[in-house]
Amino acid sequence: MVVCTLCSCYPWPVLGLPPVWYKWPPYRSRAVIDPRGVLKEFGTEIAEDVEERVRDSTPDLRYLVLPERPAGTEKLTEEELAALVTKHSR
Ligand SMILES: [Co+2]
């Protein structure tokens, strides 16, 4: 999970304006302490056998998460795959 505890910067050129909760201190601190619990509240349950890592971005160091290809999308074109990616993607 990628967070920014320092300044809540957000990749707005890619994802648009951030949701309001993104800057809330309780979200920023809990995302670091309990990323699995926070993701669960957003409706994404991470299996217990999946390792959790939290990366805190800074103005000098950014992270980009490349998602796995969703099941059943093997025949989609690049454009069709790109259309699946929104800030609401899980
Ligand atoms: Co920041």
PDB file of the backbone (N, CA, C, O) and the ligand in Angstrom, with CONECT records:
HET     CO  A 101       1
ATOM      1  N   MET A   1       0.856  -1.167   0.000  1.00  0.00           N
ATOM      2  CA  MET A   1       0.000   0.000   0.000  1.00  0.00           C
ATOM      3  C   MET A   1       0.903   1.231   0.000  1.00  0.00           C
ATOM      4  O   MET A   1       1.849   1.329   0.781  1.00  0.00           O
ATOM      5  N   VAL A   2       0.589   2.158  -0.888  1.00  0.00           N
ATOM      6  CA  VAL A   2       1.378   3.375  -0.985  1.00  0.00           C
ATOM      7  C   VAL A   2       0.624   4.497  -0.280  1.00  0.00           C
ATOM      8  O   VAL A   2      -0.546   4.747  -0.571  1.00  0.00           O
ATOM      9  N   VAL A   3       1.294   5.162   0.637  1.00  0.00           N
ATOM     10  CA  VAL A   3       0.682   6.264   1.364  1.00  0.00           C
ATOM     11  C   VAL A   3       1.613   7.472   1.315  1.00  0.00           C
ATOM     12  O   VAL A   3       2.772   7.356   0.918  1.00  0.00           O
ATOM     13  N   CYS A   4       1.107   8.608   1.712  1.00  0.00           N
ATOM     14  CA  CYS A   4       1.961   9.774   1.930  1.00  0.00           C
ATOM     15  C   CYS A   4       1.546  10.366   3.264  1.00  0.00           C
ATOM     16  O   CYS A   4       0.561  11.099   3.353  1.00  0.00           O
ATOM     17  N   THR A   5       2.306  10.040   4.299  1.00  0.00           N
ATOM     18  CA  THR A   5       1.962  10.535   5.634  1.00  0.00           C
ATOM     19  C   THR A   5       2.437  11.966   5.831  1.00  0.00           C
ATOM     20  O   THR A   5       1.957  12.672   6.718  1.00  0.00           O
ATOM     21  N   LEU A   6       3.374  12.385   5.007  1.00  0.00           N
ATOM     22  CA  LEU A   6       3.982  13.699   5.205  1.00  0.00           C
ATOM     23  C   LEU A   6       3.093  14.822   4.685  1.00  0.00           C
ATOM     24  O   LEU A   6       2.803  15.777   5.406  1.00  0.00           O
ATOM     25  N   CYS A   7       2.663  14.706   3.431  1.00  0.00           N
ATOM     26  CA  CYS A   7       1.966  15.846   2.827  1.00  0.00           C
ATOM     27  C   CYS A   7       0.712  15.434   2.057  1.00  0.00           C
ATOM     28  O   CYS A   7       0.052  16.292   1.472  1.00  0.00           O
ATOM     29  N   SER A   8       0.370  14.158   2.041  1.00  0.00           N
ATOM     30  CA  SER A   8      -0.820  13.703   1.309  1.00  0.00           C
ATOM     31  C   SER A   8      -0.773  14.045  -0.165  1.00  0.00           C
ATOM     32  O   SER A   8      -1.808  14.316  -0.774  1.00  0.00           O
ATOM     33  N   CYS A   9       0.411  14.036  -0.744  1.00  0.00           N
ATOM     34  CA  CYS A   9       0.465  14.298  -2.181  1.00  0.00           C
ATOM     35  C   CYS A   9      -0.238  13.152  -2.919  1.00  0.00           C
ATOM     36  O   CYS A   9      -0.358  12.041  -2.403  1.00  0.00           O
ATOM     37  N   TYR A  10      -0.688  13.446  -4.113  1.00  0.00           N
ATOM     38  CA  TYR A  10      -1.562  12.528  -4.837  1.00  0.00           C
ATOM     39  C   TYR A  10      -1.238  12.630  -6.319  1.00  0.00           C
ATOM     40  O   TYR A  10      -0.974  13.725  -6.815  1.00  0.00           O
ATOM     41  N   PRO A  11      -1.251  11.511  -7.036  1.00  0.00           N
ATOM     42  CA  PRO A  11      -0.900  11.572  -8.463  1.00  0.00           C
ATOM     43  C   PRO A  11      -2.054  12.105  -9.293  1.00  0.00           C
ATOM     44  O   PRO A  11      -2.608  11.384 -10.122  1.00  0.00           O
ATOM     45  N   TRP A  12      -2.420  13.360  -9.078  1.00  0.00           N
ATOM     46  CA  TRP A  12      -3.619  13.907  -9.732  1.00  0.00           C
ATOM     47  C   TRP A  12      -3.535  13.942 -11.255  1.00  0.00           C
ATOM     48  O   TRP A  12      -4.574  13.865 -11.909  1.00  0.00           O
ATOM     49  N   PRO A  13      -2.337  14.057 -11.856  1.00  0.00           N
ATOM     50  CA  PRO A  13      -2.348  13.981 -13.336  1.00  0.00           C
ATOM     51  C   PRO A  13      -2.842  12.614 -13.830  1.00  0.00           C
ATOM     52  O   PRO A  13      -3.360  12.503 -14.942  1.00  0.00           O
ATOM     53  N   VAL A  14      -2.679  11.581 -13.002  1.00  0.00           N
ATOM     54  CA  VAL A  14      -3.103  10.236 -13.392  1.00  0.00           C
ATOM     55  C   VAL A  14      -4.519   9.955 -12.909  1.00  0.00           C
ATOM     56  O   VAL A  14      -5.330   9.412 -13.660  1.00  0.00           O
ATOM     57  N   LEU A  15      -4.829  10.318 -11.662  1.00  0.00           N
ATOM     58  CA  LEU A  15      -6.088   9.900 -11.038  1.00  0.00           C
ATOM     59  C   LEU A  15      -7.085  11.025 -10.800  1.00  0.00           C
ATOM     60  O   LEU A  15      -8.191  10.773 -10.321  1.00  0.00           O
ATOM     61  N   GLY A  16      -6.720  12.248 -11.120  1.00  0.00           N
ATOM     62  CA  GLY A  16      -7.642  13.353 -10.857  1.00  0.00           C
ATOM     63  C   GLY A  16      -7.557  13.810  -9.416  1.00  0.00           C
ATOM     64  O   GLY A  16      -6.594  13.496  -8.716  1.00  0.00           O
ATOM     65  N   LEU A  17      -8.547  14.540  -8.976  1.00  0.00           N
ATOM     66  CA  LEU A  17      -8.532  15.068  -7.612  1.00  0.00           C
ATOM     67  C   LEU A  17      -8.651  13.934  -6.600  1.00  0.00           C
ATOM     68  O   LEU A  17      -9.380  12.970  -6.833  1.00  0.00           O
ATOM     69  N   PRO A  18      -7.937  14.043  -5.468  1.00  0.00           N
ATOM     70  CA  PRO A  18      -8.023  12.978  -4.461  1.00  0.00           C
ATOM     71  C   PRO A  18      -9.352  13.032  -3.716  1.00  0.00           C
ATOM     72  O   PRO A  18      -9.961  14.094  -3.589  1.00  0.00           O
ATOM     73  N   PRO A  19      -9.799  11.865  -3.221  1.00  0.00           N
ATOM     74  CA  PRO A  19     -10.986  11.870  -2.364  1.00  0.00           C
ATOM     75  C   PRO A  19     -10.675  12.610  -1.067  1.00  0.00           C
ATOM     76  O   PRO A  19      -9.518  12.682  -0.653  1.00  0.00           O
ATOM     77  N   VAL A  20     -11.710  13.164  -0.421  1.00  0.00           N
ATOM     78  CA  VAL A  20     -11.478  14.007   0.767  1.00  0.00           C
ATOM     79  C   VAL A  20     -10.797  13.242   1.896  1.00  0.00           C
ATOM     80  O   VAL A  20      -9.971  13.806   2.614  1.00  0.00           O
ATOM     81  N   TRP A  21     -11.137  11.957   2.061  1.00  0.00           N
ATOM     82  CA  TRP A  21     -10.550  11.204   3.166  1.00  0.00           C
ATOM     83  C   TRP A  21      -9.049  11.037   3.028  1.00  0.00           C
ATOM     84  O   TRP A  21      -8.365  10.744   4.008  1.00  0.00           O
ATOM     85  N   TYR A  22      -8.531  11.218   1.823  1.00  0.00           N
ATOM     86  CA  TYR A  22      -7.112  10.964   1.590  1.00  0.00           C
ATOM     87  C   TYR A  22      -6.225  11.842   2.475  1.00  0.00           C
ATOM     88  O   TYR A  22      -5.117  11.450   2.841  1.00  0.00           O
ATOM     89  N   LYS A  23      -6.726  13.033   2.816  1.00  0.00           N
ATOM     90  CA  LYS A  23      -5.900  13.944   3.620  1.00  0.00           C
ATOM     91  C   LYS A  23      -6.221  13.877   5.100  1.00  0.00           C
ATOM     92  O   LYS A  23      -5.571  14.555   5.896  1.00  0.00           O
ATOM     93  N   TRP A  24      -7.193  13.090   5.486  1.00  0.00           N
ATOM     94  CA  TRP A  24      -7.551  13.028   6.895  1.00  0.00           C
ATOM     95  C   TRP A  24      -6.446  12.350   7.698  1.00  0.00           C
ATOM     96  O   TRP A  24      -5.998  11.262   7.335  1.00  0.00           O
ATOM     97  N   PRO A  25      -6.004  12.979   8.784  1.00  0.00           N
ATOM     98  CA  PRO A  25      -4.945  12.364   9.613  1.00  0.00           C
ATOM     99  C   PRO A  25      -5.276  10.943  10.088  1.00  0.00           C
ATOM    100  O   PRO A  25      -4.386  10.093  10.104  1.00  0.00           O
ATOM    101  N   PRO A  26      -6.541  10.655  10.478  1.00  0.00           N
ATOM    102  CA  PRO A  26      -6.812   9.271  10.920  1.00  0.00           C
ATOM    103  C   PRO A  26      -6.557   8.243   9.809  1.00  0.00           C
ATOM    104  O   PRO A  26      -6.051   7.152  10.073  1.00  0.00           O
ATOM    105  N   TYR A  27      -6.910   8.595   8.575  1.00  0.00           N
ATOM    106  CA  TYR A  27      -6.634   7.679   7.460  1.00  0.00           C
ATOM    107  C   TYR A  27      -5.129   7.507   7.291  1.00  0.00           C
ATOM    108  O   TYR A  27      -4.641   6.385   7.153  1.00  0.00           O
ATOM    109  N   ARG A  28      -4.402   8.606   7.302  1.00  0.00           N
ATOM    110  CA  ARG A  28      -2.959   8.551   7.036  1.00  0.00           C
ATOM    111  C   ARG A  28      -2.232   7.738   8.089  1.00  0.00           C
ATOM    112  O   ARG A  28      -1.312   6.989   7.762  1.00  0.00           O
ATOM    113  N   SER A  29      -2.627   7.873   9.345  1.00  0.00           N
ATOM    114  CA  SER A  29      -1.930   7.109  10.383  1.00  0.00           C
ATOM    115  C   SER A  29      -2.371   5.649  10.390  1.00  0.00           C
ATOM    116  O   SER A  29      -1.545   4.752  10.557  1.00  0.00           O
ATOM    117  N   ARG A  30      -3.665   5.406  10.211  1.00  0.00           N
ATOM    118  CA  ARG A  30      -4.142   4.008  10.226  1.00  0.00           C
ATOM    119  C   ARG A  30      -3.648   3.226   9.027  1.00  0.00           C
ATOM    120  O   ARG A  30      -3.417   2.021   9.131  1.00  0.00           O
ATOM    121  N   ALA A  31      -3.481   3.885   7.886  1.00  0.00           N
ATOM    122  CA  ALA A  31      -3.000   3.179   6.695  1.00  0.00           C
ATOM    123  C   ALA A  31      -1.616   2.582   6.949  1.00  0.00           C
ATOM    124  O   ALA A  31      -1.281   1.531   6.404  1.00  0.00           O
ATOM    125  N   VAL A  32      -0.828   3.245   7.764  1.00  0.00           N
ATOM    126  CA  VAL A  32       0.517   2.753   8.076  1.00  0.00           C
ATOM    127  C   VAL A  32       0.454   1.636   9.116  1.00  0.00           C
ATOM    128  O   VAL A  32       1.162   0.635   9.008  1.00  0.00           O
ATOM    129  N   ILE A  33      -0.398   1.818  10.121  1.00  0.00           N
ATOM    130  CA  ILE A  33      -0.473   0.866  11.237  1.00  0.00           C
ATOM    131  C   ILE A  33      -1.235  -0.392  10.846  1.00  0.00           C
ATOM    132  O   ILE A  33      -0.834  -1.499  11.205  1.00  0.00           O
ATOM    133  N   ASP A  34      -2.331  -0.226  10.113  1.00  0.00           N
ATOM    134  CA  ASP A  34      -3.219  -1.352   9.820  1.00  0.00           C
ATOM    135  C   ASP A  34      -3.715  -1.303   8.361  1.00  0.00           C
ATOM    136  O   ASP A  34      -4.907  -1.123   8.112  1.00  0.00           O
ATOM    137  N   PRO A  35      -2.790  -1.463   7.407  1.00  0.00           N
ATOM    138  CA  PRO A  35      -3.209  -1.355   6.003  1.00  0.00           C
ATOM    139  C   PRO A  35      -4.267  -2.389   5.630  1.00  0.00           C
ATOM    140  O   PRO A  35      -5.172  -2.093   4.851  1.00  0.00           O
ATOM    141  N   ARG A  36      -4.161  -3.592   6.175  1.00  0.00           N
ATOM    142  CA  ARG A  36      -5.124  -4.640   5.853  1.00  0.00           C
ATOM    143  C   ARG A  36      -6.528  -4.259   6.343  1.00  0.00           C
ATOM    144  O   ARG A  36      -7.520  -4.470   5.645  1.00  0.00           O
ATOM    145  N   GLY A  37      -6.592  -3.698   7.546  1.00  0.00           N
ATOM    146  CA  GLY A  37      -7.877  -3.281   8.101  1.00  0.00           C
ATOM    147  C   GLY A  37      -8.487  -2.126   7.320  1.00  0.00           C
ATOM    148  O   GLY A  37      -9.695  -2.096   7.083  1.00  0.00           O
ATOM    149  N   VAL A  38      -7.645  -1.173   6.922  1.00  0.00           N
ATOM    150  CA  VAL A  38      -8.144  -0.028   6.151  1.00  0.00           C
ATOM    151  C   VAL A  38      -8.673  -0.491   4.798  1.00  0.00           C
ATOM    152  O   VAL A  38      -9.739  -0.058   4.361  1.00  0.00           O
ATOM    153  N   LEU A  39      -7.923  -1.375   4.134  1.00  0.00           N
ATOM    154  CA  LEU A  39      -8.372  -1.872   2.829  1.00  0.00           C
ATOM    155  C   LEU A  39      -9.673  -2.642   2.961  1.00  0.00           C
ATOM    156  O   LEU A  39     -10.536  -2.573   2.086  1.00  0.00           O
ATOM    157  N   LYS A  40      -9.813  -3.379   4.059  1.00  0.00           N
ATOM    158  CA  LYS A  40     -11.040  -4.140   4.278  1.00  0.00           C
ATOM    159  C   LYS A  40     -12.245  -3.210   4.391  1.00  0.00           C
ATOM    160  O   LYS A  40     -13.322  -3.509   3.874  1.00  0.00           O
ATOM    161  N   GLU A  41     -12.053  -2.071   5.077  1.00  0.00           N
ATOM    162  CA  GLU A  41     -13.145  -1.100   5.204  1.00  0.00           C
ATOM    163  C   GLU A  41     -13.542  -0.512   3.851  1.00  0.00           C
ATOM    164  O   GLU A  41     -14.678  -0.076   3.662  1.00  0.00           O
ATOM    165  N   PHE A  42     -12.587  -0.505   2.906  1.00  0.00           N
ATOM    166  CA  PHE A  42     -12.891  -0.028   1.561  1.00  0.00           C
ATOM    167  C   PHE A  42     -13.436  -1.133   0.680  1.00  0.00           C
ATOM    168  O   PHE A  42     -13.707  -0.913  -0.501  1.00  0.00           O
ATOM    169  N   GLY A  43     -13.604  -2.346   1.255  1.00  0.00           N
ATOM    170  CA  GLY A  43     -14.200  -3.442   0.505  1.00  0.00           C
ATOM    171  C   GLY A  43     -13.206  -4.367  -0.163  1.00  0.00           C
ATOM    172  O   GLY A  43     -13.595  -5.224  -0.957  1.00  0.00           O
ATOM    173  N   THR A  44     -11.923  -4.207   0.145  1.00  0.00           N
ATOM    174  CA  THR A  44     -10.913  -5.081  -0.451  1.00  0.00           C
ATOM    175  C   THR A  44     -10.296  -5.931   0.645  1.00  0.00           C
ATOM    176  O   THR A  44      -9.585  -5.425   1.513  1.00  0.00           O
ATOM    177  N   GLU A  45     -10.574  -7.225   0.597  1.00  0.00           N
ATOM    178  CA  GLU A  45     -10.059  -8.117   1.621  1.00  0.00           C
ATOM    179  C   GLU A  45      -8.796  -8.799   1.098  1.00  0.00           C
ATOM    180  O   GLU A  45      -8.826  -9.471   0.067  1.00  0.00           O
ATOM    181  N   ILE A  46      -7.701  -8.623   1.811  1.00  0.00           N
ATOM    182  CA  ILE A  46      -6.421  -9.199   1.414  1.00  0.00           C
ATOM    183  C   ILE A  46      -6.235 -10.510   2.179  1.00  0.00           C
ATOM    184  O   ILE A  46      -6.329 -10.538   3.406  1.00  0.00           O
ATOM    185  N   ALA A  47      -5.974 -11.586   1.451  1.00  0.00           N
ATOM    186  CA  ALA A  47      -5.813 -12.899   2.076  1.00  0.00           C
ATOM    187  C   ALA A  47      -4.680 -12.869   3.099  1.00  0.00           C
ATOM    188  O   ALA A  47      -3.703 -12.136   2.947  1.00  0.00           O
ATOM    189  N   GLU A  48      -4.833 -13.678   4.138  1.00  0.00           N
ATOM    190  CA  GLU A  48      -3.846 -13.691   5.219  1.00  0.00           C
ATOM    191  C   GLU A  48      -2.464 -14.137   4.742  1.00  0.00           C
ATOM    192  O   GLU A  48      -1.452 -13.772   5.340  1.00  0.00           O
ATOM    193  N   ASP A  49      -2.420 -14.928   3.663  1.00  0.00           N
ATOM    194  CA  ASP A  49      -1.113 -15.403   3.197  1.00  0.00           C
ATOM    195  C   ASP A  49      -0.440 -14.429   2.228  1.00  0.00           C
ATOM    196  O   ASP A  49       0.591 -14.749   1.635  1.00  0.00           O
ATOM    197  N   VAL A  50      -1.024 -13.247   2.071  1.00  0.00           N
ATOM    198  CA  VAL A  50      -0.416 -12.214   1.241  1.00  0.00           C
ATOM    199  C   VAL A  50       0.334 -11.251   2.145  1.00  0.00           C
ATOM    200  O   VAL A  50      -0.222 -10.719   3.107  1.00  0.00           O
ATOM    201  N   GLU A  51       1.601 -11.034   1.824  1.00  0.00           N
ATOM    202  CA  GLU A  51       2.412 -10.131   2.635  1.00  0.00           C
ATOM    203  C   GLU A  51       1.972  -8.691   2.425  1.00  0.00           C
ATOM    204  O   GLU A  51       1.744  -8.268   1.292  1.00  0.00           O
ATOM    205  N   GLU A  52       1.850  -7.937   3.511  1.00  0.00           N
ATOM    206  CA  GLU A  52       1.502  -6.525   3.392  1.00  0.00           C
ATOM    207  C   GLU A  52       2.759  -5.684   3.570  1.00  0.00           C
ATOM    208  O   GLU A  52       3.574  -5.932   4.459  1.00  0.00           O
ATOM    209  N   ARG A  53       2.897  -4.687   2.709  1.00  0.00           N
ATOM    210  CA  ARG A  53       3.996  -3.734   2.822  1.00  0.00           C
ATOM    211  C   ARG A  53       3.419  -2.346   2.628  1.00  0.00           C
ATOM    212  O   ARG A  53       2.547  -2.137   1.785  1.00  0.00           O
ATOM    213  N   VAL A  54       3.909  -1.405   3.411  1.00  0.00           N
ATOM    214  CA  VAL A  54       3.472  -0.019   3.281  1.00  0.00           C
ATOM    215  C   VAL A  54       4.675   0.805   2.843  1.00  0.00           C
ATOM    216  O   VAL A  54       5.742   0.743   3.454  1.00  0.00           O
ATOM    217  N   ARG A  55       4.492   1.569   1.788  1.00  0.00           N
ATOM    218  CA  ARG A  55       5.549   2.450   1.294  1.00  0.00           C
ATOM    219  C   ARG A  55       5.064   3.882   1.449  1.00  0.00           C
ATOM    220  O   ARG A  55       3.992   4.247   0.967  1.00  0.00           O
ATOM    221  N   ASP A  56       5.868   4.680   2.127  1.00  0.00           N
ATOM    222  CA  ASP A  56       5.525   6.079   2.364  1.00  0.00           C
ATOM    223  C   ASP A  56       6.247   6.933   1.326  1.00  0.00           C
ATOM    224  O   ASP A  56       7.475   7.020   1.323  1.00  0.00           O
ATOM    225  N   SER A  57       5.478   7.554   0.455  1.00  0.00           N
ATOM    226  CA  SER A  57       6.119   8.342  -0.596  1.00  0.00           C
ATOM    227  C   SER A  57       6.588   9.679  -0.044  1.00  0.00           C
ATOM    228  O   SER A  57       6.090  10.155   0.976  1.00  0.00           O
ATOM    229  N   THR A  58       7.538  10.265  -0.722  1.00  0.00           N
ATOM    230  CA  THR A  58       8.079  11.571  -0.347  1.00  0.00           C
ATOM    231  C   THR A  58       8.150  12.413  -1.623  1.00  0.00           C
ATOM    232  O   THR A  58       7.946  11.894  -2.721  1.00  0.00           O
ATOM    233  N   PRO A  59       8.440  13.715  -1.481  1.00  0.00           N
ATOM    234  CA  PRO A  59       8.567  14.513  -2.707  1.00  0.00           C
ATOM    235  C   PRO A  59       9.668  13.990  -3.635  1.00  0.00           C
ATOM    236  O   PRO A  59       9.636  14.251  -4.838  1.00  0.00           O
ATOM    237  N   ASP A  60      10.639  13.256  -3.086  1.00  0.00           N
ATOM    238  CA  ASP A  60      11.759  12.771  -3.907  1.00  0.00           C
ATOM    239  C   ASP A  60      11.609  11.320  -4.348  1.00  0.00           C
ATOM    240  O   ASP A  60      12.329  10.863  -5.236  1.00  0.00           O
ATOM    241  N   LEU A  61      10.680  10.596  -3.735  1.00  0.00           N
ATOM    242  CA  LEU A  61      10.577   9.165  -4.033  1.00  0.00           C
ATOM    243  C   LEU A  61       9.110   8.783  -4.192  1.00  0.00           C
ATOM    244  O   LEU A  61       8.319   8.871  -3.252  1.00  0.00           O
ATOM    245  N   ARG A  62       8.769   8.358  -5.401  1.00  0.00           N
ATOM    246  CA  ARG A  62       7.386   7.977  -5.702  1.00  0.00           C
ATOM    247  C   ARG A  62       7.318   6.485  -5.977  1.00  0.00           C
ATOM    248  O   ARG A  62       8.310   5.862  -6.357  1.00  0.00           O
ATOM    249  N   TYR A  63       6.134   5.923  -5.781  1.00  0.00           N
ATOM    250  CA  TYR A  63       5.933   4.502  -6.052  1.00  0.00           C
ATOM    251  C   TYR A  63       4.789   4.346  -7.039  1.00  0.00           C
ATOM    252  O   TYR A  63       3.826   5.112  -7.023  1.00  0.00           O
ATOM    253  N   LEU A  64       4.909   3.356  -7.885  1.00  0.00           N
ATOM    254  CA  LEU A  64       3.854   3.042  -8.830  1.00  0.00           C
ATOM    255  C   LEU A  64       3.523   1.564  -8.671  1.00  0.00           C
ATOM    256  O   LEU A  64       4.395   0.706  -8.810  1.00  0.00           O
ATOM    257  N   VAL A  65       2.272   1.276  -8.382  1.00  0.00           N
ATOM    258  CA  VAL A  65       1.838  -0.111  -8.214  1.00  0.00           C
ATOM    259  C   VAL A  65       1.293  -0.618  -9.543  1.00  0.00           C
ATOM    260  O   VAL A  65       0.358  -0.045 -10.102  1.00  0.00           O
ATOM    261  N   LEU A  66       1.878  -1.682 -10.033  1.00  0.00           N
ATOM    262  CA  LEU A  66       1.394  -2.305 -11.263  1.00  0.00           C
ATOM    263  C   LEU A  66       0.484  -3.462 -10.873  1.00  0.00           C
ATOM    264  O   LEU A  66       0.952  -4.461 -10.326  1.00  0.00           O
ATOM    265  N   PRO A  67      -0.798  -3.340 -11.144  1.00  0.00           N
ATOM    266  CA  PRO A  67      -1.724  -4.394 -10.728  1.00  0.00           C
ATOM    267  C   PRO A  67      -1.585  -5.650 -11.571  1.00  0.00           C
ATOM    268  O   PRO A  67      -1.163  -5.594 -12.726  1.00  0.00           O
ATOM    269  N   GLU A  68      -1.944  -6.775 -10.985  1.00  0.00           N
ATOM    270  CA  GLU A  68      -2.018  -8.019 -11.742  1.00  0.00           C
ATOM    271  C   GLU A  68      -3.147  -7.902 -12.760  1.00  0.00           C
ATOM    272  O   GLU A  68      -4.123  -7.183 -12.542  1.00  0.00           O
ATOM    273  N   ARG A  69      -3.003  -8.606 -13.856  1.00  0.00           N
ATOM    274  CA  ARG A  69      -4.078  -8.639 -14.843  1.00  0.00           C
ATOM    275  C   ARG A  69      -5.291  -9.341 -14.217  1.00  0.00           C
ATOM    276  O   ARG A  69      -5.160 -10.448 -13.696  1.00  0.00           O
ATOM    277  N   PRO A  70      -6.473  -8.704 -14.265  1.00  0.00           N
ATOM    278  CA  PRO A  70      -7.659  -9.352 -13.693  1.00  0.00           C
ATOM    279  C   PRO A  70      -7.989 -10.644 -14.440  1.00  0.00           C
ATOM    280  O   PRO A  70      -7.759 -10.755 -15.644  1.00  0.00           O
ATOM    281  N   ALA A  71      -8.527 -11.612 -13.710  1.00  0.00           N
ATOM    282  CA  ALA A  71      -8.904 -12.885 -14.319  1.00  0.00           C
ATOM    283  C   ALA A  71      -9.930 -12.649 -15.420  1.00  0.00           C
ATOM    284  O   ALA A  71     -10.810 -11.801 -15.279  1.00  0.00           O
ATOM    285  N   GLY A  72      -9.820 -13.386 -16.498  1.00  0.00           N
ATOM    286  CA  GLY A  72     -10.805 -13.308 -17.566  1.00  0.00           C
ATOM    287  C   GLY A  72     -10.588 -12.178 -18.545  1.00  0.00           C
ATOM    288  O   GLY A  72     -11.452 -11.918 -19.382  1.00  0.00           O
ATOM    289  N   THR A  73      -9.437 -11.487 -18.461  1.00  0.00           N
ATOM    290  CA  THR A  73      -9.204 -10.349 -19.358  1.00  0.00           C
ATOM    291  C   THR A  73      -8.107 -10.649 -20.380  1.00  0.00           C
ATOM    292  O   THR A  73      -7.574  -9.742 -21.019  1.00  0.00           O
ATOM    293  N   GLU A  74      -7.779 -11.934 -20.523  1.00  0.00           N
ATOM    294  CA  GLU A  74      -6.638 -12.312 -21.371  1.00  0.00           C
ATOM    295  C   GLU A  74      -6.798 -11.836 -22.820  1.00  0.00           C
ATOM    296  O   GLU A  74      -5.805 -11.580 -23.501  1.00  0.00           O
ATOM    297  N   LYS A  75      -8.029 -11.718 -23.285  1.00  0.00           N
ATOM    298  CA  LYS A  75      -8.236 -11.365 -24.696  1.00  0.00           C
ATOM    299  C   LYS A  75      -8.525  -9.877 -24.907  1.00  0.00           C
ATOM    300  O   LYS A  75      -8.753  -9.444 -26.036  1.00  0.00           O
ATOM    301  N   LEU A  76      -8.517  -9.095 -23.825  1.00  0.00           N
ATOM    302  CA  LEU A  76      -8.796  -7.658 -23.980  1.00  0.00           C
ATOM    303  C   LEU A  76      -7.611  -6.944 -24.626  1.00  0.00           C
ATOM    304  O   LEU A  76      -6.455  -7.331 -24.453  1.00  0.00           O
ATOM    305  N   THR A  77      -7.934  -5.897 -25.370  1.00  0.00           N
ATOM    306  CA  THR A  77      -6.878  -5.079 -25.965  1.00  0.00           C
ATOM    307  C   THR A  77      -6.315  -4.139 -24.907  1.00  0.00           C
ATOM    308  O   THR A  77      -6.859  -4.027 -23.809  1.00  0.00           O
ATOM    309  N   GLU A  78      -5.214  -3.461 -25.253  1.00  0.00           N
ATOM    310  CA  GLU A  78      -4.618  -2.499 -24.328  1.00  0.00           C
ATOM    311  C   GLU A  78      -5.633  -1.408 -23.969  1.00  0.00           C
ATOM    312  O   GLU A  78      -5.727  -1.001 -22.811  1.00  0.00           O
ATOM    313  N   GLU A  79      -6.391  -0.937 -24.965  1.00  0.00           N
ATOM    314  CA  GLU A  79      -7.382   0.111 -24.706  1.00  0.00           C
ATOM    315  C   GLU A  79      -8.482  -0.399 -23.776  1.00  0.00           C
ATOM    316  O   GLU A  79      -8.932   0.322 -22.886  1.00  0.00           O
ATOM    317  N   GLU A  80      -8.910  -1.633 -23.984  1.00  0.00           N
ATOM    318  CA  GLU A  80      -9.960  -2.200 -23.126  1.00  0.00           C
ATOM    319  C   GLU A  80      -9.451  -2.390 -21.700  1.00  0.00           C
ATOM    320  O   GLU A  80     -10.184  -2.180 -20.734  1.00  0.00           O
ATOM    321  N   LEU A  81      -8.189  -2.789 -21.583  1.00  0.00           N
ATOM    322  CA  LEU A  81      -7.607  -2.930 -20.243  1.00  0.00           C
ATOM    323  C   LEU A  81      -7.488  -1.562 -19.572  1.00  0.00           C
ATOM    324  O   LEU A  81      -7.793  -1.413 -18.389  1.00  0.00           O
ATOM    325  N   ALA A  82      -7.045  -0.574 -20.332  1.00  0.00           N
ATOM    326  CA  ALA A  82      -6.868   0.770 -19.770  1.00  0.00           C
ATOM    327  C   ALA A  82      -8.195   1.324 -19.253  1.00  0.00           C
ATOM    328  O   ALA A  82      -8.221   2.060 -18.267  1.00  0.00           O
ATOM    329  N   ALA A  83      -9.295   0.971 -19.918  1.00  0.00           N
ATOM    330  CA  ALA A  83     -10.609   1.477 -19.510  1.00  0.00           C
ATOM    331  C   ALA A  83     -11.036   0.910 -18.158  1.00  0.00           C
ATOM    332  O   ALA A  83     -11.923   1.462 -17.507  1.00  0.00           O
ATOM    333  N   LEU A  84     -10.410  -0.190 -17.733  1.00  0.00           N
ATOM    334  CA  LEU A  84     -10.754  -0.787 -16.436  1.00  0.00           C
ATOM    335  C   LEU A  84     -10.120  -0.025 -15.277  1.00  0.00           C
ATOM    336  O   LEU A  84     -10.544  -0.166 -14.130  1.00  0.00           O
ATOM    337  N   VAL A  85      -9.115   0.773 -15.576  1.00  0.00           N
ATOM    338  CA  VAL A  85      -8.338   1.418 -14.515  1.00  0.00           C
ATOM    339  C   VAL A  85      -8.923   2.780 -14.193  1.00  0.00           C
ATOM    340  O   VAL A  85      -8.885   3.697 -15.014  1.00  0.00           O
ATOM    341  N   THR A  86      -9.459   2.900 -13.000  1.00  0.00           N
ATOM    342  CA  THR A  86      -9.950   4.181 -12.507  1.00  0.00           C
ATOM    343  C   THR A  86      -9.505   4.302 -11.051  1.00  0.00           C
ATOM    344  O   THR A  86      -8.918   3.370 -10.503  1.00  0.00           O
ATOM    345  N   LYS A  87      -9.780   5.441 -10.427  1.00  0.00           N
ATOM    346  CA  LYS A  87      -9.385   5.558  -9.026  1.00  0.00           C
ATOM    347  C   LYS A  87     -10.264   4.697  -8.129  1.00  0.00           C
ATOM    348  O   LYS A  87      -9.987   4.555  -6.938  1.00  0.00           O
ATOM    349  N   HIS A  88     -11.324   4.121  -8.695  1.00  0.00           N
ATOM    350  CA  HIS A  88     -12.164   3.218  -7.913  1.00  0.00           C
ATOM    351  C   HIS A  88     -11.790   1.760  -8.143  1.00  0.00           C
ATOM    352  O   HIS A  88     -12.427   0.862  -7.592  1.00  0.00           O
ATOM    353  N   SER A  89     -10.757   1.518  -8.956  1.00  0.00           N
ATOM    354  CA  SER A  89     -10.332   0.138  -9.207  1.00  0.00           C
ATOM    355  C   SER A  89      -9.802  -0.486  -7.940  1.00  0.00           C
ATOM    356  O   SER A  89      -9.249   0.196  -7.078  1.00  0.00           O
ATOM    357  N   ARG A  90      -9.976  -1.803  -7.834  1.00  0.00           N
ATOM    358  CA  ARG A  90      -9.438  -2.539  -6.694  1.00  0.00           C
ATOM    359  C   ARG A  90      -8.475  -3.588  -7.195  1.00  0.00           C
ATOM    360  O   ARG A  90      -7.900  -4.330  -6.397  1.00  0.00           O
TER     361      ARG A  90
HETATM  362 CO    CO A 101       3.345  13.653  -0.171  1.00  0.00          CO2+
END
